[in-house]
Amino acid sequence: MIRLAIAEDHQALIDGLVLLLKYEENISIVGTVNNGRALVDLVRLKKPNVVITDIRMPKMDGIQATTIIKKEFPYIKVLAFTMFDQDEAVLQMIDAGASGYILKNNALKDVLEAIVTVADGKRYYDTNIKVSEFKNTQRNTAKGLLTKRQTEILKLIGQGKTSREISEELFIGTHTVDTHRKNMSRILGLKGKGELLRYAMEKKYKF
């Protein structure tokens, strides 16, 4: 029996997946959520053996959620379900520990096939994604896929603001800002204290 958790910020899409899968005798949906933080909580509570997750979600993105899930529960298989077909998106999910990657424009039967494949311990990649072309690419060159909050913070970093100034402007804790800084550096492949500021200023980040 495949115990499945679903994370997707569009409820209509969740409803479609549930409708597709509820008649599958070998699949039991243990829960559905609309953001990455709730996904991590659901996984800790229900301990599914397969997770299907969007990448860009509120509160915590799918990459961060997958990293946490795989660290705590290495046996859980994660399948990315997203509109992002860029190499960097695939690389980041693979690095986070995902076993599969499928685009949302696929037929629901293909999603079912992907779920069963990763549950069986195999890897599944969308036919529109040429994994062989970039699987040996250096992971630390991956760019992009910042959350809305991270792009807000990056814009303020580009203006030369400190973590304390950013926390006051956005009404969040200084520690939260520092955590976002670390996550952005990881996502953007930046190392060194001043690299994030340099990146923000050089790119003249616009939103």
N, C-alpha and C positions, 0 to 999 in steps of 0.2 A: 504493500500500500504506500503510495506517494503522499506524504503529508506536506501540503503546499501552503505557503504564505505569499500574499500578493501585495505589492506596494506600488501605487500609481495615484497621481494627484488628480486625475480626471475620473470621477466616479462613474460616468457612463461607460468608460472603457473597462473598469472593474466589473461592472454589471454584465458586460458582454462576455468577459472571461468566465465569470461565475456561471452564466447561462450555458456556455460551451462545456464547462468541465463538470457540472453537477451530475451529469448522466454517465460520467466515466467511473466504472466500478473500482478501478485501481487508484483513483485520486480522491483525496479528502482535503478540502480547503479548511485550514485551521484558523484562518483570519485574513482580513483585508484592511489595509491602512492607506492614508493619503500623504504621508511624509516619512522621511528617513528615520527620524528619531522614534516615531511610533513603530516603525518596522523593527528596529533594534529591540524595543521593549517587547513586541509581539514574539520575536524569535526567542528571547530569553524566557518568556512565559510558556510558549507552546512547543518550542524545539522542533520545528518542521525539518524535513530532510531536503526540501527544495524551496528556494525563494526566487520569485520572479519580481524584478524591481525596475522601475524607471530610473534614469540617471538624474535628471534635474527635477528636484522636488523641494518643497519648502522645509524649513527648519534644519534639515540635514540632507545632502544629496546622496544619490545611490552609491557613489564611489566611497564616500566616508562610511556609509552604513555597511557596505560590503566589507570594507577593511576591518571594521569592528566585529562583524559577524564571523568572518573567517578566522580572526585571531582567537575569539572565544569558542567557536564551534567549527573547527577545521573540516569536519565531516559533512557539513551542510553545503549543498551545491547551490550556486547562485547563477541565475540566468538574467542577463540585462535585457530589458524590453524598452526600446527607446526610438526616437526619431533621429538621433545623432549617428551619422554614418562616417564621420571624420575619423581618420587614423588615430588621432590623439585620444578620442573618446574610447575607442576600442582598447588602446594600449593601457589607459588608466584603469579600465575595468578588469583587464587581464592581470595587471599588477596588483589590483586589490584582491584578486582571487576568484574572479568569476569563471565559471566553466563554460558559459555560452553567451551568445550575443545575437539578438534577433530584432529586426526593425518592425515598427508598429504597422507599417503598410502591408505586412504579410497577411495571408488568410489565417483565420483562427486555427484551422487544422494544422498549419505549419507551426503555430505556437505550441499546440499540443505535442507535436513531434519533438520540438525542442525540449519541452519539459521532460518528456519520457527519456530522451537521449541523455540529458545531464543527470537525471536520476539514476540512470544505469551506469554512471561513472565515466561517461564519454563526454567529449567536447562537441559543442554545436555552434557553428557560425553561419550567419545569414549568407545566402548565396550571392548577395550583392556586395559582400565584404571580402576583399582579397587579402586574407590573413597572411598568406605566404609572402606578400610584397613588403610587409613591415614587421613581421614577427621577430626579426633580429635587430630592429631599430633600437638605438639607445633610449631606454625608457625616460631618462631625465630630460629629454628634449620635448616631451609632450607639453602642449600649451593649451590654455583655455579652460572652458567649462567651469567658470567661477559662478557661485550662486549670486543672487541679486544682492544679498547683504555684503558679500565679498567685493562685488564691483563697487558698491557704495564706499566701502572702506578703502579700496584701492584708489578711488578718485580723491579721497581726502588725504591719503598718503602722498599722492602726487602733488597736493597743495602744500606739502611740508608739515602737516599736522602730526602731533605726537599721539601716542595711544590714549593718553588721558584726554586730550582735546577731542579726539574722535569719539571716545566713550561718552563724553558730555554732550556732543552734538547729536549722537544717535541714541542716547539714553540707554546705553548698555554698559556692562562692567568693563573695566580696563583689562581684566584677565581674558574676557571674551574677545576683545580686540586683538590681544596678543596671540590667542589661539587661532584666530582667523589669519593673522599674519603668517604663522607657521604653516597653516594649511595651504595658503596661497603660494607660498614659496615652494612647497612640495608639488603642487599642481603645475606651477609654471616652471619647475625645474631650476629654481634659483638657489644659490648658496651664498652665504656671507651676510653680514648684518645690513649693509646698505644696498644690497642688490634689489630688494623689492622697491625701495624708493627710486633707485635709478631706472628700473623697469617702468614704473608708473610715469616718471617724468619724460623718459625717452619716447614712450609710446603715445604720450599725451592722451591718456585714456579718456575717451568721450563716451557718454552714455545717452 
